[in-house]
């Protein structure tokens, strides 16, 4: 991942996360670095399952619009 992409992600997270969320994320990232573990990638079966479930939820009307997701007033 490029430095520009990482910087953009960091800027987003800095603005979007609470202090407690930032601390939780930092603790988990440091733990992974100390243990030299990389996140396990999803299998194709897991991805297919997630997509199928998301499509079923959408078809059943179980979803939020972009505006609902990013409406910070309801938080």
Secondary structure, DSSP 8 states (H G I E B T S, - for coil): --HHHHHHHHHHHHHHS-HHHHHHHHHHHHHHHHTT-------HHHHHHHHHHHHHHHHTT----HHHHT-GGG-
